[in-house]
Amino acid sequence: MRLRRTRWYQSLTIRLLAIFWALILLTAIAAFSVVLYLSRPPGPSPMAEDFPRALQPILNHASTVGMIQPGRLLVGDYRVVAVDSPDNSDIQYIPGLGQTEVGVAFNILQSPEPIQTIVADRTYAGPLGSSAGAVVMSRTATNEELAALVAAEDQDWLPRLILMAFGASFLGALILGWWFVRPLKQLRDATREIATGSAEPNLARLPKRKDELGELARTMNATAIELANSRDAQRRLLSDVSHELRSPLARLQVALDLMETDTLKTDRNYMQLNKDIYRLGSIIDSILWLSRLENGLDKLVKGPVNVFALLEELRNDLYYMQYGKGQQNWDGRLTLPEQPIPEIETDGVLLRLVLENLIRNGFQYGPDNGVVIVSAEVVKQEKSTNSPNRKGNKSNAPAQKQQWLEITVKDEGPGVPADKLQKMFEPFYRADPSRHHGAGVGLGLALCQRATAVLDGEITAINHAQGGLAVSVRLPLEN
């Protein structure tokens, strides 16, 4: 399947760059706004008392009429900044006065009340009455006035600046989270679904996006389908090959049975042929069962199952098979529970398959005259609802308290290293095939795990304190 490539103008990289550029632009605008605010003239305040106290006697004296001119020092550091004629027809300013200072002086002359404003390091105050008209005076700002101005600006703008910074960063985080983090979480969850075997991972609307994330989602969808097809083809091939091998093996077994004589029964080569054919048949049967369980081909036929009766039947069948091989001392090596076992609603065929494989493994890896102990008890535990089901999807239903029937099979073998307990359930895995001459190919426990999962149960393995391996199968009981 040909995948659509992302065009340059639909690129997620371009979008992220645009978002970063917009955030930087907003930050720059905010910074310039703060600079412009701090550089603008501060707001007016009531005129200090030293202006009228020091200047009124001079401004209202008749002899100073010609002295009241813009730029002249009247007394000390008090300088005339602007003079408005009595009829308000003309305003004179200090020659070369800056636009900011001119604006401040004009605003002061228009004020109905005496006010002052600090510009740079000088204080402008007025309007003050004089014989020449209304005047605006200035002097060097005192330390107290400058400190009050700085404190007022910090108190007014610092909280706003912090709030603006938090707001811009939070907005940026939301945008980046929505465009980038959320799709990544969806891709992560979809990857986990693919790992569990799902061919249709939940990617929501991601495959419809036209950026790199959309391309990745479409690639992931195609990969999931290809992996599922590959798994199905492999399982079908394994099942078909195993099925085709059964016919020649059956014919070989029939031919050997027809050739059997009292002399051949004791022939070493004949006995080895019988043993190899039986072993190959067991391996093929295990592969077929595993293939059918993994492909969901087996339909559960549930019904009431008497577990104790099933174990009794299994013990009789195993005794017959072992006795027929000349092991007359086999009786008593399989110990069954003494307490009553509750009836369970399940598939009896699959349950027997699981228990038979576990018991056979117990004898296989135990000593020659070892004992296998089967115990059963009812336990209460929360049913795990977040584990993958047969389709590979996860259930989000809340955990529920439920009764389980726990059947444990213990052997007297050497046990299994702790780091290999979980790997035992992998197909074709053998912890130590050299520890027993009759070791299988590693399908028994894998088959048990698949069958237990189909029965909505759980299977675990531990090394028990008395030595040997203990494998427990838990099956749900009706509440």
C-alpha positions as CSV (number, residue, x, y, z in Angstrom):
1,M,0.0,0.0,0.0
2,R,1.5,3.4,-1.1
3,L,1.5,5.9,1.7
4,R,0.9,9.6,1.1
5,R,3.9,11.8,1.9
6,T,3.6,15.1,3.8
7,R,3.8,18.3,1.8
8,W,6.2,21.0,3.0
9,Y,3.4,23.5,3.8
10,Q,1.6,20.8,5.9
11,S,4.8,20.0,7.8
12,L,4.6,19.7,11.6
13,T,8.0,21.3,11.7
14,I,6.8,24.4,9.9
15,R,3.8,24.6,12.3
16,L,6.0,24.3,15.4
17,L,8.4,27.0,14.0
18,A,5.4,29.2,13.4
19,I,4.1,28.7,16.9
20,F,7.5,29.4,18.4
21,W,7.8,32.5,16.2
22,A,4.4,33.7,17.4
23,L,5.3,33.1,21.1
24,I,8.6,35.0,20.6
25,L,6.7,37.8,18.9
26,L,4.2,38.0,21.7
27,T,7.0,38.1,24.2
28,A,8.8,40.9,22.3
29,I,5.5,42.9,22.1
30,A,5.0,42.5,25.8
31,A,8.6,43.5,26.5
32,F,8.3,46.6,24.3
33,S,5.1,47.5,26.0
34,V,6.8,47.4,29.4
35,V,9.7,49.5,28.1
36,L,7.4,52.1,26.6
37,Y,5.3,52.2,29.8
38,L,8.4,52.7,32.0
39,S,9.8,55.4,29.7
40,R,6.6,57.4,29.5
41,P,6.1,60.3,32.0
42,P,4.6,59.2,35.3
43,G,1.2,60.3,36.3
44,P,0.8,63.7,38.2
45,S,0.6,64.1,42.0
46,P,-0.3,67.0,44.3
47,M,2.4,69.8,44.2
48,A,4.9,69.7,47.1
49,E,4.7,72.5,49.6
50,D,8.2,73.8,49.0
51,F,7.2,75.3,45.6
52,P,4.7,77.9,46.8
53,R,6.6,78.5,50.0
54,A,9.8,79.3,48.2
55,L,8.4,80.9,45.0
56,Q,5.2,82.8,45.8
57,P,7.0,85.8,47.4
58,I,9.2,86.2,44.3
59,L,6.5,85.5,41.7
60,N,4.0,88.0,43.1
61,H,6.6,90.8,43.7
62,A,6.2,93.8,41.3
63,S,9.9,94.1,40.8
64,T,10.3,90.6,39.3
65,V,8.0,91.0,36.4
66,G,10.9,91.1,33.9
67,M,12.7,88.2,35.5
68,I,9.9,85.7,35.0
69,Q,11.1,84.2,31.7
70,P,11.5,80.6,30.6
71,G,14.9,79.2,31.5
72,R,15.7,81.7,34.3
73,L,16.7,80.6,37.8
74,L,14.6,82.5,40.3
75,V,16.0,81.2,43.5
76,G,18.3,78.2,44.3
77,D,17.5,75.4,41.9
78,Y,14.0,76.6,40.9
79,R,13.9,77.3,37.2
80,V,11.1,78.7,35.1
81,V,10.0,76.2,32.5
82,A,6.9,77.8,30.8
83,V,5.0,81.0,31.1
84,D,1.3,81.4,30.1
85,S,0.2,85.0,29.4
86,P,-2.7,86.3,31.6
87,D,-5.1,86.2,28.6
88,N,-4.0,82.6,27.7
89,S,-3.0,83.8,24.2
90,D,0.6,82.6,24.2
91,I,2.7,80.1,26.1
92,Q,6.5,80.4,26.2
93,Y,8.7,77.4,26.9
94,I,12.5,77.1,27.5
95,P,14.2,77.1,24.1
96,G,15.2,73.6,23.0
97,L,12.9,71.9,25.5
98,G,12.2,68.3,24.6
99,Q,8.8,67.1,23.4
100,T,8.2,65.1,26.6
101,E,8.9,68.1,28.9
102,V,6.8,70.4,26.6
103,G,3.8,68.0,27.0
104,V,4.2,67.8,30.7
105,A,4.4,71.6,31.1
106,F,1.3,72.0,28.9
107,N,-0.7,69.5,30.9
108,I,0.3,71.2,34.1
109,L,-0.8,74.6,32.8
110,Q,-4.2,73.1,31.9
111,S,-4.7,71.6,35.4
112,P,-7.2,73.4,37.6
113,E,-5.3,72.3,40.7
114,P,-1.6,72.7,41.5
115,I,0.2,69.4,40.5
116,Q,3.7,68.1,39.9
117,T,5.2,65.5,37.6
118,I,8.7,63.9,37.7
119,V,10.5,63.7,34.3
120,A,14.0,62.1,34.4
121,D,15.5,63.6,37.5
122,R,13.6,66.9,37.7
123,T,10.2,67.7,39.3
124,Y,7.9,70.0,37.2
125,A,5.2,71.8,39.2
126,G,2.4,74.4,38.7
127,P,0.5,76.2,37.7
128,L,1.8,79.0,40.0
129,G,0.3,82.5,39.8
130,S,2.7,85.4,39.0
131,S,2.6,89.0,37.8
132,A,3.6,87.6,34.3
133,G,0.8,85.0,34.3
134,A,0.6,81.2,35.1
135,V,4.1,79.6,35.3
136,V,5.5,76.1,35.5
137,M,8.6,75.7,37.6
138,S,11.1,72.8,38.0
139,R,13.8,71.7,40.4
140,T,15.9,68.6,41.0
141,A,13.8,65.7,42.3
142,T,14.5,64.8,45.9
143,N,15.5,61.2,46.8
144,E,12.2,60.7,48.6
145,E,10.2,61.6,45.4
146,L,12.3,59.3,43.2
147,A,12.0,56.4,45.7
148,A,8.2,56.9,45.9
149,L,8.1,56.9,42.1
150,V,10.0,53.6,41.8
151,A,8.0,51.9,44.5
152,A,4.7,53.0,42.8
153,E,5.9,51.7,39.4
154,D,7.0,48.3,40.9
155,Q,3.8,47.9,42.8
156,D,1.7,48.6,39.8
157,W,3.6,46.6,37.1
158,L,5.4,43.8,38.7
159,P,2.3,41.7,39.3
160,R,1.1,42.4,35.8
161,L,4.4,41.4,34.3
162,I,4.4,38.1,36.2
163,L,0.8,37.4,35.3
164,M,1.6,38.2,31.6
165,A,4.6,35.8,31.7
166,F,2.6,33.0,33.2
167,G,-0.2,33.6,30.8
168,A,2.1,33.5,27.7
169,S,3.9,30.4,28.9
170,F,0.6,28.6,29.7
171,L,-0.8,29.4,26.3
172,G,2.3,28.1,24.7
173,A,2.2,24.9,26.7
174,L,-1.4,24.3,25.7
175,I,-0.7,24.8,22.1
176,L,2.4,22.6,22.1
177,G,0.6,20.0,24.2
178,W,-2.4,19.9,21.9
179,W,-0.4,19.7,18.7
180,F,2.5,17.5,19.8
181,V,2.1,15.7,23.2
182,R,-1.5,14.4,22.8
183,P,-0.8,12.8,19.4
184,L,2.4,11.2,20.8
185,K,0.3,9.6,23.7
186,Q,-2.1,8.2,21.1
187,L,0.8,6.8,19.1
188,R,2.2,5.3,22.3
189,D,-1.1,3.6,23.1
190,A,-1.5,2.4,19.6
191,T,2.0,0.9,19.6
192,R,1.1,-1.1,22.8
193,E,-2.0,-2.4,21.0
194,I,0.1,-3.5,18.1
195,A,2.5,-5.2,20.5
196,T,-0.4,-7.3,21.9
197,G,-1.4,-8.4,18.3
198,S,-4.1,-5.9,17.3
199,A,-4.4,-5.3,13.6
200,E,-6.6,-2.1,14.1
201,P,-5.0,0.1,16.7
202,N,-7.0,3.0,18.0
203,L,-5.4,6.1,16.4
204,A,-8.6,8.3,16.4
205,R,-8.2,11.0,13.7
206,L,-4.4,10.9,13.5
207,P,-4.3,9.1,10.1
208,K,-6.3,12.0,8.6
209,R,-3.7,14.6,9.6
210,K,-1.5,15.9,6.8
211,D,1.7,16.4,8.8
212,E,4.4,14.1,9.9
213,L,2.3,12.7,12.7
214,G,-0.4,11.8,10.3
215,E,2.2,10.1,8.0
216,L,3.5,8.2,11.1
217,A,0.0,7.1,12.0
218,R,-0.8,5.9,8.5
219,T,2.5,4.0,8.5
220,M,1.7,2.5,11.9
221,N,-1.7,1.3,10.6
222,A,-0.1,-0.3,7.5
223,T,2.5,-1.9,9.7
224,A,-0.1,-3.3,12.1
225,I,-2.0,-4.9,9.1
226,E,1.2,-6.3,7.7
227,L,2.3,-7.8,11.1
228,A,-1.2,-9.3,11.6
229,N,-1.1,-10.8,8.1
230,S,2.4,-12.1,8.7
231,R,1.4,-13.7,12.0
232,D,-1.7,-15.2,10.4
233,A,0.3,-16.6,7.5
234,Q,2.9,-18.1,9.9
235,R,0.2,-19.7,12.0
236,R,-1.6,-21.1,9.0
237,L,1.6,-22.5,7.6
238,L,2.5,-24.1,10.9
239,S,-1.0,-25.5,11.2
240,D,-1.1,-26.8,7.6
241,V,2.4,-28.3,7.9
242,S,1.5,-30.0,11.2
243,H,-1.8,-31.2,9.8
244,E,-0.1,-32.7,6.7
245,L,2.5,-34.5,8.8
246,R,-0.2,-36.3,10.8
247,S,-1.2,-38.6,7.9
248,P,2.3,-40.1,7.1
249,L,2.9,-40.5,10.9
250,A,-0.4,-42.3,11.3
251,R,0.5,-44.6,8.4
252,L,3.9,-45.3,9.9
253,Q,2.2,-46.2,13.2
254,V,-0.2,-48.5,11.5
255,A,2.6,-50.2,9.5
256,L,4.6,-50.7,12.7
257,D,1.6,-52.2,14.5
258,L,1.0,-54.6,11.6
259,M,4.7,-55.7,11.6
260,E,4.7,-56.2,15.4
261,T,5.7,-59.7,16.6
262,D,6.9,-61.0,19.9
263,T,10.5,-60.8,18.7
264,L,10.1,-57.2,17.5
265,K,8.6,-56.1,20.8
266,T,12.0,-56.6,22.4
267,D,14.0,-55.2,19.5
268,R,15.7,-52.0,20.5
269,N,15.4,-50.4,17.1
270,Y,11.7,-51.2,16.9
271,M,11.1,-49.8,20.4
272,Q,13.0,-46.6,19.4
273,L,10.9,-46.2,16.3
274,N,7.7,-46.5,18.3
275,K,8.9,-44.0,20.8
276,D,10.0,-41.5,18.1
277,I,6.7,-41.8,16.2
278,Y,4.7,-41.3,19.5
279,R,6.9,-38.3,20.3
280,L,6.5,-36.7,16.9
281,G,2.7,-37.2,17.1
282,S,2.6,-35.5,20.5
283,I,4.6,-32.5,19.2
284,I,2.4,-32.2,16.1
285,D,-0.8,-32.4,18.3
286,S,0.7,-29.7,20.6
287,I,1.5,-27.4,17.6
288,L,-2.0,-27.9,16.2
289,W,-3.7,-27.1,19.5
290,L,-1.5,-24.0,20.0
291,S,-2.2,-22.8,16.4
292,R,-6.0,-23.3,16.9
293,L,-5.9,-21.5,20.2
294,E,-3.9,-18.5,18.9
295,N,-6.1,-18.2,15.9
296,G,-9.3,-18.4,17.9
297,L,-10.5,-21.4,15.9
298,D,-11.6,-23.4,19.0
299,K,-15.1,-22.5,20.2
300,L,-15.7,-22.9,23.9
301,V,-18.2,-25.5,24.9
302,K,-18.9,-24.5,28.4
303,G,-20.8,-26.7,30.9
304,P,-20.6,-27.9,34.5
305,V,-17.3,-29.8,35.0
306,N,-16.6,-32.0,38.0
307,V,-12.9,-31.3,38.5
308,F,-12.3,-34.2,40.9
309,A,-13.9,-36.6,38.5
310,L,-11.8,-35.2,35.7
311,L,-8.6,-35.6,37.7
312,E,-9.6,-39.2,38.6
313,E,-10.1,-40.0,34.9
314,L,-6.8,-38.4,34.1
315,R,-5.0,-40.4,36.8
316,N,-6.5,-43.7,35.4
317,D,-5.5,-42.8,31.9
318,L,-1.9,-42.0,32.9
319,Y,-1.7,-45.1,35.0
320,Y,-2.8,-47.2,32.0
321,M,-0.2,-45.6,29.7
322,Q,2.6,-45.9,32.2
323,Y,1.7,-49.5,33.2
324,G,1.6,-50.4,29.6
325,K,5.2,-49.3,29.3
326,G,6.3,-51.6,32.0
327,Q,6.2,-49.1,34.9
328,Q,4.2,-51.2,37.4
329,N,5.3,-49.1,40.3
330,W,3.6,-46.0,38.9
331,D,0.5,-46.3,41.1
332,G,0.4,-43.8,43.9
333,R,2.8,-41.3,42.3
334,L,-0.1,-38.9,41.5
335,T,-1.7,-37.4,44.6
336,L,-5.1,-35.8,44.2
337,P,-6.9,-33.4,46.6
338,E,-8.7,-34.9,49.5
339,Q,-11.1,-32.1,50.2
340,P,-14.2,-31.6,48.0
341,I,-13.7,-29.5,44.8
342,P,-16.5,-27.2,43.7
343,E,-18.1,-27.8,40.3
344,I,-17.0,-25.2,37.7
345,E,-18.6,-23.9,34.6
346,T,-16.0,-24.2,31.9
347,D,-14.8,-26.1,28.8
348,G,-13.9,-29.6,30.1
349,V,-11.8,-30.5,27.1
350,L,-9.5,-27.5,27.4
351,L,-9.3,-27.9,31.2
352,R,-8.2,-31.5,30.8
353,L,-5.6,-30.4,28.2
354,V,-4.1,-27.9,30.7
355,L,-4.1,-30.3,33.7
356,E,-2.7,-33.2,31.6
357,N,0.2,-31.1,30.3
358,L,1.1,-29.9,33.8
359,I,1.0,-33.3,35.3
360,R,3.0,-34.8,32.5
361,N,5.6,-32.1,32.9
362,G,5.7,-32.9,36.6
363,F,6.6,-36.5,35.9
364,Q,8.8,-35.5,33.0
365,Y,11.2,-33.3,35.0
366,G,10.9,-35.0,38.3
367,P,12.9,-38.0,39.6
368,D,12.2,-41.5,38.2
369,N,10.0,-42.4,41.2
370,G,9.0,-38.8,42.0
371,V,5.5,-37.8,43.1
372,V,3.3,-35.2,41.6
373,I,0.8,-33.5,44.0
374,V,-2.3,-31.8,42.8
375,S,-4.1,-29.5,45.2
376,A,-7.2,-27.3,44.8
377,E,-8.7,-24.4,46.9
378,V,-11.1,-21.5,46.5
379,V,-9.6,-18.1,46.7
380,K,-11.0,-14.5,46.5
381,Q,-9.2,-12.0,44.4
382,E,-9.8,-9.0,42.2
383,K,-10.2,-10.1,38.6
384,S,-7.6,-8.3,36.4
385,T,-9.6,-6.3,33.8
386,N,-6.7,-4.4,32.2
387,S,-5.0,-7.4,30.7
388,P,-5.3,-7.9,26.9
389,N,-8.2,-10.1,25.7
390,R,-8.1,-12.5,22.9
391,K,-8.2,-9.7,20.3
392,G,-5.4,-7.8,21.9
393,N,-7.5,-5.0,23.2
394,K,-7.6,-3.8,26.8
395,S,-10.7,-3.6,29.0
396,N,-11.2,-0.4,31.1
397,A,-13.9,-1.9,33.3
398,P,-13.3,-1.6,37.0
399,A,-11.8,-4.6,38.9
400,Q,-14.3,-6.8,40.7
401,K,-14.0,-9.1,43.6
402,Q,-14.4,-12.7,42.4
403,Q,-14.0,-16.3,43.6
404,W,-11.4,-18.4,41.8
405,L,-10.7,-22.1,41.8
406,E,-6.9,-22.4,42.1
407,I,-5.5,-25.8,41.0
408,T,-1.8,-26.3,41.8
409,V,0.5,-29.0,40.4
410,K,3.7,-29.6,42.3
411,D,6.6,-31.8,41.3
412,E,9.8,-33.0,43.0
413,G,12.1,-31.9,40.3
414,P,15.0,-29.4,40.5
415,G,12.9,-26.4,39.9
416,V,13.6,-23.5,37.5
417,P,15.8,-20.5,37.9
418,A,13.8,-17.4,39.1
419,D,14.8,-15.3,36.0
420,K,13.4,-18.0,33.7
421,L,10.0,-18.6,35.3
422,Q,8.1,-16.3,32.9
423,K,10.0,-17.4,29.8
424,M,8.8,-21.0,30.3
425,F,5.5,-20.0,28.9
426,E,7.0,-18.9,25.6
427,P,6.6,-21.4,22.7
428,F,9.6,-23.6,22.1
429,Y,11.5,-22.3,25.1
430,R,13.2,-24.9,27.3
431,A,14.9,-23.7,30.5
432,D,17.4,-26.6,30.6
433,P,16.8,-29.4,28.0
434,S,20.0,-31.2,29.2
435,R,18.7,-31.8,32.7
436,H,16.4,-34.6,31.5
437,H,16.9,-37.0,28.7
438,G,13.2,-36.9,27.8
439,A,12.8,-33.1,27.6
440,G,10.2,-31.9,25.1
441,V,10.3,-29.1,22.6
442,G,8.9,-26.4,24.9
443,L,5.3,-26.3,23.8
444,G,3.5,-27.8,26.9
445,L,3.5,-24.7,29.1
446,A,2.9,-22.4,26.1
447,L,-0.2,-24.5,25.3
448,C,-1.3,-24.3,28.9
449,Q,-1.0,-20.6,29.0
450,R,-3.0,-20.1,25.8
451,A,-5.7,-22.5,26.8
452,T,-6.0,-20.9,30.3
453,A,-6.4,-17.4,28.7
454,V,-9.2,-18.8,26.5
455,L,-10.9,-20.0,29.7
456,D,-10.6,-16.5,31.2
457,G,-8.1,-17.8,33.8
458,E,-4.6,-17.1,34.9
459,I,-1.5,-19.4,35.2
460,T,1.6,-18.8,37.3
461,A,4.7,-20.7,38.2
462,I,6.9,-20.6,41.3
463,N,9.6,-22.7,43.0
464,H,8.0,-24.0,46.2
465,A,9.9,-24.2,49.4
466,Q,10.2,-28.0,49.5
467,G,11.9,-28.0,46.1
468,G,10.5,-28.5,42.6
469,L,8.1,-26.4,40.6
470,A,4.6,-25.4,41.4
471,V,2.3,-24.3,38.6
472,S,-1.1,-22.8,39.6
473,V,-4.1,-22.4,37.4
474,R,-6.9,-20.0,38.5
475,L,-10.3,-20.3,36.9
476,P,-13.2,-18.0,37.7
477,L,-16.1,-19.4,39.7
478,E,-19.7,-18.3,39.4
479,N,-20.5,-15.7,42.1
